[in-house]
C-alpha cells in the first residue's frame, strides 16, 4: 500500500487532523515523540499570539495497539484551543499575497473567512504530526532528517559541516532553529525591526537527509522522479515560493565541470563515493546515496499590521487588506514543516522500493536490496584458472 496523507480542519475550528495510510505494521509511535516535533513547529522568535494560546498535542485515534502501528490508517488529531470559528466576523477585504482574493472568486463568496480558514498555515500542524511518524519510520531504516533555518531576509547563516545529529542539536539550541549560533543577533534585530514597522520577514529553510539508499524514486516515469516529488511536497507548504535541490539555481551559472560530482571508487563493502554533493543527493530522478539537501524559499507573511491596499468585496470601496492575528516571522516553523514534508516523501519512496506489510519485512527487503546493489561495483573474484568467477 502506498504511503498517502490526507488532512482536514480549519484554522479556528475544533481541530486539525491527518489520516496517514500505508504505514507498515510494527512501527513504534510514541505520542511524546510526535508532541516534541509539534513543539518545535511552535517555536521561533517572531511568532504571534496564536502560538501563546495553542499547546499542540497529538491524539492518535486509530491505527495503534500497544503503541505500535497495526498497518491500518493512522488518524492523528491536534485540537485547537482557539476554536472560535463560528464567532469570528466575515473578512471582506482580501489580503495581498494570501489565498483570499483568488479563493473568493473561485468559491463565489464575498467572505474570505470561508477561504482563509483552510488556507491558513495552521493546517501544517497536521502535516507536522504525520511527518513525525514518517521520521520514526525512516529512523528504523537508518535514515535521519533535519530541517533548519538557513537565512532570514538578508541574514545568511553559516551552516556548519557535520552530520544530521549535530545539525539538529545546534538547531534546537537556537531561537530561530538555525544551526549558526552567531547569526542569532542579526536575525533578532531584523525581526524586531520588522515588528516595529508593522512588516514581516521571510527566509530560506534547508532540509538535510542522511542514510538514504541509492535508487529511491525513478527515471522511467516522470511523476515518480524523486526530485519532482520533493519539490512538489515543499511547494505545497503555505508561503513557499521556490525550491532548490543541491546547487539549485547556482548550477546554471557554472560550467559542467564545476556543477557535477566526480565518482570515486567504493570503499570495501560500500558504494562508489563522491568528492562533492552538488546534486544534493538526487540524480536522474533518483537518490544517489549521498545526503539529500533541499532548500525552500518562504515569502514574508501576507498579514501586515500596516496592510497594503485592497478592495472591499461588499462595498467596492478602496481600502486596505484585512488584519488578522499573525506572526512577524514563521521561517523557523517552516523549517520543521519542510522536514516533515521531505520525510513523508522519502518514506513513501522507500516503501515503494522495499514493499512490505510490516516493518520487519521492510527492513529485511531493504537489506537484501542493499546487498545486491553493492555487488554491482564489487570487484569480481578470480577463479583458480585465472579468469573472473561468474557472479552469483
C-alpha positions as CSV (number, residue, x, y, z in Angstrom):
1,X,0.0,0.0,0.0
2,X,1.3,3.4,-0.9
3,X,2.0,6.0,1.8
4,X,-0.8,8.6,1.5
5,X,-1.7,11.6,3.6
6,X,-5.0,13.5,3.8
7,X,-5.6,16.4,6.2
8,X,-8.7,18.2,7.4
9,X,-9.6,21.1,9.6
10,X,-9.9,24.8,9.8
11,X,-7.6,27.3,11.5
12,X,-10.1,28.2,14.2
13,X,-12.2,25.1,14.0
14,X,-12.2,22.4,16.7
15,X,-9.1,20.6,15.5
16,X,-6.9,19.8,12.5
17,X,-6.4,16.2,11.6
18,X,-4.3,13.9,9.5
19,X,-5.1,10.4,8.1
20,X,-1.9,8.6,7.2
21,X,-2.3,5.4,5.2
22,X,0.3,2.8,4.2
23,X,2.4,2.8,7.4
24,X,3.6,-0.8,7.9
25,X,2.6,-2.7,11.0
26,X,5.0,-2.9,13.9
27,X,6.3,0.7,14.0
28,X,6.6,2.2,17.5
29,X,4.9,5.6,17.5
30,X,5.2,7.2,21.0
31,X,2.8,10.2,21.2
32,X,5.5,12.1,23.1
33,X,7.8,11.9,20.1
34,X,5.1,13.4,17.9
35,X,4.5,16.1,20.5
36,X,8.1,17.0,20.7
37,X,8.1,17.6,16.9
38,X,4.9,19.7,17.2
39,X,6.5,21.8,19.9
40,X,9.4,22.6,17.5
41,X,6.9,23.9,15.0
42,X,5.6,26.3,17.5
43,X,9.0,27.8,18.3
44,X,10.8,30.8,16.9
45,X,11.4,34.4,17.6
46,X,8.8,36.5,15.8
47,X,5.8,34.2,16.4
48,X,2.5,35.8,17.2
49,X,-0.2,35.5,19.9
50,X,-1.7,32.3,18.4
51,X,1.4,30.3,19.5
52,X,1.0,31.5,23.0
53,X,-2.6,30.1,23.0
54,X,-2.0,26.8,21.4
55,X,-0.3,23.8,23.1
56,X,-0.2,21.3,20.3
57,X,-0.6,17.7,21.4
58,X,-1.4,14.7,19.2
59,X,-4.3,12.3,19.9
60,X,-3.8,9.1,18.0
61,X,-7.4,8.0,17.4
62,X,-6.8,4.9,15.2
63,X,-4.1,2.6,13.8
64,X,-2.2,1.8,17.0
65,X,-2.3,-1.0,19.5
66,X,0.1,-1.1,22.4
67,X,1.9,1.9,20.9
68,X,2.7,0.2,17.6
69,X,1.1,0.5,14.2
70,X,-1.3,-2.1,13.0
71,X,-0.9,-1.4,9.3
72,X,-4.2,0.3,9.3
73,X,-4.7,4.0,8.6
74,X,-3.4,6.3,11.4
75,X,-5.7,9.1,12.5
76,X,-3.8,11.9,14.1
77,X,-5.8,14.8,15.8
78,X,-4.4,18.1,17.0
79,X,-7.1,20.1,18.9
80,X,-7.3,23.9,18.6
81,X,-7.6,25.9,21.8
82,X,-8.7,28.9,19.8
83,X,-11.8,27.1,18.4
84,X,-13.8,30.3,17.7
85,X,-14.7,29.8,14.0
86,X,-18.5,30.2,14.4
87,X,-18.0,33.5,16.3
88,X,-15.5,35.2,14.0
89,X,-16.6,38.1,11.8
90,X,-16.6,38.0,8.0
91,X,-13.5,39.1,6.1
92,X,-14.4,41.2,3.1
93,X,-11.1,42.9,2.3
94,X,-8.7,40.3,0.8
95,X,-5.1,40.5,1.8
96,X,-2.5,40.8,-1.0
97,X,-0.3,37.7,-1.1
98,X,-2.9,35.4,0.6
99,X,-5.4,33.0,-0.8
100,X,-8.2,35.4,0.0
101,X,-8.9,37.1,-3.4
102,X,-8.4,34.0,-5.7
103,X,-10.4,31.9,-3.3
104,X,-13.3,34.3,-3.0
105,X,-13.5,34.4,-6.8
106,X,-13.2,30.6,-7.0
107,X,-15.8,29.9,-4.4
108,X,-18.2,32.8,-5.3
109,X,-18.2,34.3,-1.9
110,X,-17.7,37.8,-0.5
111,X,-16.4,36.4,2.8
112,X,-12.8,35.4,2.7
113,X,-13.3,33.6,6.0
114,X,-14.6,30.7,4.0
115,X,-11.2,30.5,2.2
116,X,-8.6,31.6,4.7
117,X,-9.6,29.2,7.5
118,X,-8.5,26.3,5.3
119,X,-5.7,28.1,3.5
120,X,-4.1,29.0,6.9
121,X,-0.8,27.6,7.9
122,X,-2.5,26.2,10.9
123,X,-3.1,23.1,8.7
124,X,0.7,22.4,8.9
125,X,0.2,21.1,12.4
126,X,-1.4,18.1,10.9
127,X,1.3,17.8,8.3
128,X,4.0,18.0,11.1
129,X,2.3,15.2,13.1
130,X,2.3,12.9,10.1
131,X,5.9,13.9,9.3
132,X,6.9,12.9,12.8
133,X,5.6,9.4,12.1
134,X,7.4,9.3,8.8
135,X,10.6,10.3,10.6
136,X,10.2,7.4,13.1
137,X,9.8,5.0,10.1
138,X,12.9,6.4,8.4
139,X,15.0,6.2,11.6
140,X,14.1,2.5,11.9
141,X,15.8,2.1,8.5
142,X,18.9,4.2,9.4
143,X,17.7,7.4,7.7
144,X,17.8,10.8,9.6
145,X,16.4,14.2,8.6
146,X,16.8,17.7,10.0
147,X,15.2,20.9,8.8
148,X,16.6,24.3,9.9
149,X,16.6,28.0,9.1
150,X,19.4,28.8,6.5
151,X,18.7,32.5,6.1
152,X,16.3,35.2,7.3
153,X,15.8,38.2,5.0
154,X,19.4,39.2,4.0
155,X,20.9,37.5,7.0
156,X,22.5,34.2,5.8
157,X,23.6,31.6,8.3
158,X,26.9,29.7,8.1
159,X,25.7,26.2,8.2
160,X,28.4,24.0,9.8
161,X,29.6,20.8,8.3
162,X,28.6,17.8,10.2
163,X,26.1,15.0,10.4
164,X,22.3,15.4,10.9
165,X,22.6,14.7,14.7
166,X,25.0,17.7,15.2
167,X,22.9,19.9,13.0
168,X,19.8,19.0,14.9
169,X,21.5,19.7,18.3
170,X,22.7,23.1,17.1
171,X,19.3,23.9,15.6
172,X,17.4,23.0,18.7
173,X,19.5,25.4,20.8
174,X,18.7,28.3,18.6
175,X,15.7,30.7,18.9
176,X,15.5,30.7,15.1
177,X,16.1,26.9,14.8
178,X,19.3,27.9,13.0
179,X,22.5,25.9,13.4
180,X,24.6,29.0,13.2
181,X,24.6,30.5,16.7
182,X,26.4,33.6,15.5
183,X,23.5,34.6,13.3
184,X,21.0,34.9,16.1
185,X,21.8,38.5,17.0
186,X,21.4,39.8,13.4
187,X,18.2,37.7,12.9
188,X,16.7,39.1,16.2
189,X,17.4,42.7,15.1
190,X,15.8,42.0,11.7
191,X,12.6,40.5,13.2
192,X,12.3,43.2,15.9
193,X,12.7,45.9,13.2
194,X,10.0,44.4,11.0
195,X,7.7,44.2,14.0
196,X,8.2,47.8,14.8
197,X,7.5,48.7,11.2
198,X,4.4,46.6,11.0
199,X,6.0,44.4,8.5
200,X,7.0,40.7,8.1
201,X,10.1,38.7,7.2
202,X,10.7,35.7,5.0
203,X,13.7,33.4,4.5
204,X,15.1,30.1,3.3
205,X,15.0,26.8,5.1
206,X,17.1,23.7,4.3
207,X,16.4,20.0,4.9
208,X,19.3,17.5,5.1
209,X,18.6,13.8,4.9
210,X,21.3,11.2,5.6
211,X,21.4,7.5,5.2
212,X,19.2,7.5,2.1
213,X,19.9,4.4,0.0
214,X,20.5,4.9,-3.7
215,X,17.7,4.2,-6.2
216,X,14.7,5.7,-4.4
217,X,12.5,7.4,-7.0
218,X,12.5,6.5,-10.7
219,X,13.9,7.6,-14.0
220,X,11.3,5.9,-16.1
221,X,8.1,7.6,-15.1
222,X,8.1,11.5,-14.8
223,X,5.7,11.6,-11.8
224,X,7.9,9.1,-9.9
225,X,11.0,11.3,-10.1
226,X,12.2,11.9,-6.5
227,X,13.3,15.5,-7.2
228,X,9.9,16.4,-8.7
229,X,8.2,14.8,-5.7
230,X,10.3,16.7,-3.2
231,X,9.8,19.9,-5.0
232,X,6.0,19.4,-5.1
233,X,5.9,18.4,-1.4
234,X,7.7,21.6,-0.4
235,X,5.7,23.9,-2.7
236,X,2.5,22.6,-1.1
237,X,3.6,24.4,2.2
238,X,1.8,27.7,2.5
239,X,4.1,30.7,1.7
240,X,6.8,28.6,0.0
241,X,7.5,30.2,-3.4
242,X,10.7,28.4,-4.6
243,X,12.6,25.1,-4.2
244,X,16.2,24.1,-4.9
245,X,18.0,20.8,-4.7
246,X,21.7,20.7,-4.3
247,X,23.3,23.7,-6.1
248,X,19.9,24.6,-7.5
249,X,20.0,27.8,-9.5
250,X,23.7,28.2,-8.8
251,X,24.3,25.2,-11.1
252,X,23.0,27.3,-14.1
253,X,25.9,29.7,-13.5
254,X,28.6,27.1,-13.5
255,X,30.3,25.1,-16.3
256,X,29.6,21.4,-16.2
257,X,33.0,20.6,-14.7
258,X,32.0,22.7,-11.7
259,X,28.4,21.5,-11.4
260,X,28.7,17.7,-11.3
261,X,30.1,15.3,-8.6
262,X,33.1,13.1,-9.6
263,X,32.5,9.4,-8.9
264,X,35.3,7.7,-6.8
265,X,35.9,4.0,-6.2
266,X,33.9,2.4,-3.4
267,X,35.5,1.6,-0.1
268,X,35.3,-2.0,0.8
269,X,31.7,-3.2,1.0
270,X,30.3,0.2,0.1
271,X,29.0,2.2,-2.9
272,X,31.0,4.5,-5.2
273,X,31.7,7.7,-3.4
274,X,31.5,11.4,-4.4
275,X,34.1,14.2,-3.8
276,X,31.2,16.7,-3.6
277,X,27.4,16.8,-3.4
278,X,26.4,19.5,-5.9
279,X,23.5,17.3,-7.0
280,X,22.0,17.3,-3.5
281,X,21.8,13.6,-3.3
282,X,19.4,13.2,-6.4
283,X,20.4,12.4,-10.0
284,X,18.1,11.4,-12.8
285,X,15.1,11.5,-10.5
286,X,16.6,9.0,-8.0
287,X,18.6,9.2,-4.8
288,X,22.3,8.5,-5.4
289,X,23.3,7.5,-1.9
290,X,24.7,11.0,-0.9
291,X,22.8,13.1,1.6
292,X,19.7,14.8,0.2
293,X,19.9,18.6,0.5
294,X,16.9,20.7,-0.4
295,X,16.0,24.3,0.2
296,X,12.7,26.1,0.2
297,X,12.2,29.9,0.0
298,X,9.4,31.2,2.2
299,X,8.0,34.6,1.4
300,X,7.2,37.2,4.1
301,X,3.7,36.5,5.6
302,X,0.9,38.4,3.9
303,X,-0.9,39.6,7.1
304,X,0.6,43.0,7.8
305,X,-0.1,45.3,10.7
306,X,0.4,48.1,8.2
307,X,-1.6,46.5,5.4
308,X,-1.3,47.0,1.7
309,X,-4.2,48.5,-0.5
310,X,-7.2,46.3,-1.2
311,X,-10.8,46.5,-2.2
312,X,-13.9,45.6,-0.1
313,X,-15.9,42.9,-1.8
314,X,-19.2,44.1,-0.2
315,X,-19.0,47.9,-0.8
316,X,-16.5,48.0,-3.7
317,X,-14.6,50.7,-1.8
318,X,-10.9,51.1,-1.8
319,X,-9.2,50.3,1.5
320,X,-6.5,48.1,3.0
321,X,-6.2,44.4,3.4
322,X,-7.8,42.8,6.4
323,X,-5.7,42.4,9.5
324,X,-5.6,39.1,11.3
325,X,-3.6,37.9,14.3
326,X,-0.4,36.6,12.7
327,X,3.4,36.2,13.0
328,X,6.1,38.6,12.1
329,X,8.3,35.7,11.1
330,X,7.4,32.0,10.8
331,X,10.6,30.8,8.9
332,X,11.7,28.6,11.9
333,X,8.3,26.9,11.9
334,X,8.6,26.4,8.1
335,X,11.9,24.6,8.6
336,X,10.1,22.0,10.8
337,X,7.2,21.7,8.4
338,X,9.6,21.3,5.5
339,X,11.4,18.5,7.4
340,X,8.0,16.8,7.8
341,X,7.2,17.1,4.1
342,X,10.5,15.8,3.0
343,X,10.4,12.9,5.5
344,X,7.0,11.9,4.2
345,X,8.2,11.9,0.6
346,X,11.4,10.0,1.3
347,X,9.4,7.4,3.4
348,X,6.9,7.0,0.5
349,X,9.8,6.4,-2.0
350,X,11.4,4.0,0.4
351,X,8.3,1.9,0.9
352,X,7.8,1.8,-2.9
353,X,11.2,0.3,-3.2
354,X,11.0,-2.2,-0.4
355,X,7.4,-3.2,-0.2
356,X,6.3,-4.9,3.0
357,X,3.3,-5.1,5.2
358,X,5.4,-5.0,8.4
359,X,8.5,-3.1,9.5
360,X,10.4,-6.3,9.8
361,X,9.6,-7.1,6.2
362,X,10.5,-3.6,5.1
363,X,13.9,-3.8,6.8
364,X,14.6,-7.3,5.5
365,X,13.8,-6.3,2.0
366,X,15.9,-3.1,2.3
367,X,18.9,-5.2,3.5
368,X,18.5,-7.6,0.6
369,X,18.4,-4.7,-1.9
370,X,21.4,-3.0,-0.5
371,X,23.5,-6.2,-0.6
372,X,22.5,-6.8,-4.2
373,X,23.3,-3.1,-5.1
374,X,26.7,-3.3,-3.5
375,X,27.6,-6.2,-5.8
376,X,27.1,-4.1,-8.9
377,X,30.5,-2.4,-8.4
378,X,32.2,-5.1,-6.4
379,X,35.4,-6.4,-8.0
380,X,34.8,-9.9,-9.4
381,X,36.5,-12.8,-7.7
382,X,39.2,-14.6,-9.6
383,X,38.8,-18.3,-10.2
384,X,41.7,-20.7,-9.8
385,X,42.2,-20.8,-13.6
386,X,42.9,-17.1,-13.7
387,X,39.5,-16.0,-15.2
388,X,36.9,-14.0,-13.5
389,X,34.5,-16.1,-11.5
390,X,30.9,-15.8,-12.5
391,X,28.8,-13.6,-10.1
392,X,26.1,-15.3,-8.3
